[in-house]
Amino acid sequence: MKITKKSCCSKEESSLDDSGLEINTPYPRKRNIFERRLNRYNHIMEFVRTMLAITTVGLQLIILYRLTN
């Protein structure tokens, strides 16, 4: 009985492209106008989200402080 070694990561079976990134769709998806507009303000949205989180924690601390007194 001859045992052959099967390759687990052959090029045909792999879901990775040449750069090593996983391909989720069978075709490249184009961004619509809304996504492109949101992408322009990505850093501002991250900053606002961070500031809202910090403000929320600050307000929770103030509320807890006033409840204990």
N, C-alpha and C positions, 0 to 999 in steps of 0.2 A: 504494500500500500504506500503510495507516494503522497506525502503531505506538502502542500504548497502554502507558502506564507502569503496572506492577503494583506495588501496595503490598506491601512485605515484612513490615510489622508491623501488619497489620489486626487489629481487635479479635477477630474470629472465629478467626484462626489463632494468636493469641498464647497462650502457656502462662503468662502472668503475670496475677495478679489486680490489683485496683485499687491495692493497696499496693505493688506492684512485686515481690512475693515469688513465687517459683516454686511452682506447685501440683504436688505429686508424686502425690497420690491424687485420684480423682474425687469422693470424699466425705470429709468431716472425720472423722477417726478419734478415738474416745474413748479416754482413758487408762484402763488397768485399775488395780486396787488396788495391785499391785506397783510399777508405774511411779510412781504418786502417792507411795507411801511412799519410794521411792528419791529422788524429786525433793525431798522435805523435807530430806534429808541431803546434798544436792548439794555444798554448800560444804565440809562436813566431809570428804566423800570426795575432793574435789580437794586439800584440805590434806594428807590422809593419803598420797595418791598422790605429791604433791610431796616430802613428808618421806621417803618410801621411796626416791625417786629420789636425793635428796641423800645419804641414808645409804648407798645402794649405791655411789655415786661415792666417798664417803669411805672405805668399806671397800676398794674397789679401789685407792685411793691408798695405804692402809696396807699392803695385800698387795704392791703394787709396790715400796714402800719397803723392806719386809723382804726381798724377793727380791733386791734389788740389793746389800744389805749382807751 
